[in-house]
Amino acid sequence: MKWLEFVSKMAGKYFAFWVVGIASVAYFFPAPFTNLASFITILLGVVMFGMGLTLKPVDFKLVAKKPVPVLLGVSTQYILMPLVAFGIAYMMDLPAGLAAGLVLLGSVPGGTASNVMVYLAKGNLALSVAMTSLSTMLAPVLTPLILLILAGQWLPVDPMAMFISIVQVIIIPIGLGVTLRKFFPKTVEKSATVVPLISVVAIIVIVSAVVSLNVDNITNSGVSIFTAVMLHNIIGLFLGYMVAKGLRLDESKRRAISIEVGMQNSGLGVALASAHFGPLAALPNVIAAVWHNISGPILATIWSKKSTEETVRTQRKRIKPEMQRTGN
């Protein structure tokens, strides 16, 4: 079992490399991967089931106890990110499929990888998990509604069909995971180390499938859509931080909200685009799956070297008793 834990740890640690690697292989040798597209929805359900296994009731208590930072972050995510995507699509005059896909990327909830990035960045992890959980629960209603308003001009949007898809792909698997954890906690704890490996495998299969179906589109629109996705992510990270700073939240909360706002559940975006819009609309979300796992670790590494006000206070509390014991 230890070797499996080691493999799972390595898979999570070098996730970005695996994604970039499989995307490159699928681009140059697409044939073996094209048939995997039919498994995208199932695989995302597996990832969400894994997320459900990690959730605890305490993750939702923060919403009730300290709702302002959570609601602020989720509101910023669902209001600013779709509008930023809409603006970028218009300014860059993206083709209809890519434009709708980019707006879809801005309209999905926070990604599960964001929690890891917040932890590495010394951000407020409890706030991050609460934001991911709440934004995911709101997705069946908000994501189709936002798409209907902002993306309907490019491609037809069926909000009810999308609502059903999100419930099937997100809510039901997460609910099953939470239920399983509640009734079989010891079994879930034992298998917890394998969950990252399963999620990584599922995501790289999804990425390989969509890339293989979009070889020509990547060749023709690669630079523009890469630029659009990178701008969307960077602007989101910046706006999330500045909104939190404007409301005078402490540094750890600013980092958490920044990362949560800037990193979306691109896997859900791929599944929804593939089911409702077509392979071209899935492309921005696939690129986001790659780029978010490059920008996230870079930002987390920079922030991890800078102490937050919270860590400074903790250090002072630890130092003070030591000084008292030594008579200083």
C-alpha angles and dihedrals in degrees: 000000000000092000089053090051089050092050091047091050092049091047091055095042095052097033094129091055092050091050094048091045097050091043090055093048092048091050096053096034106028101157099083092050105046095085091057091075091087089064097054096098093045092048093050088050088055090052091050091047087056089051089052090053090059097048121100131187088251089065089068097041092078089065089061098037100043106011100160100076092041095048091043092053096045092046091051090049096050097039107036102033096056090045092049090050090048091050094048092048091052096044093048092042092227120191114266096258094049092044092053090045092052092050088048089054089054092048101053123092127261118296123247091234088065090074091059091047092050090051092050091046091055090245128147101286095187090056091047094052091045091051093048091048096047096043090049092051090050094048098090090063105028101042097056091041094052091046092050090054100040108024102034091092091064103037134005112266123205102196096187093052089047091048090055091047093053092047090050097044101035117015100042096047091046090047091051091049093050091047093049091050091051096052100032105030097153094051091048092049091053092052095041093097092059096052095081090054092052091048093049092050091048093050095047090050089051091049093048092050096051095042091051090054093048104047093122093043092050090049093050101036103020099115096044097047093043088052092048094050093046092049091048092052097044093046090048093052091049096046093046091054095044094048090052091046091049089058090048097243115163122265096261091055092046090056093047094050092044093055094040092052094044099047119064134189093263091174090064089046091055093049094048094044092049092049100041110019110023138250096300093060089051092060098081089052093050091050088048090054087059100038097044089056089054101042093040097058091042092054092042091053092051093048094043088067092055119073118229123223087253095057091046091054090048091051091050091052090053094046096048097064089046090054091049092051092050093046095246 
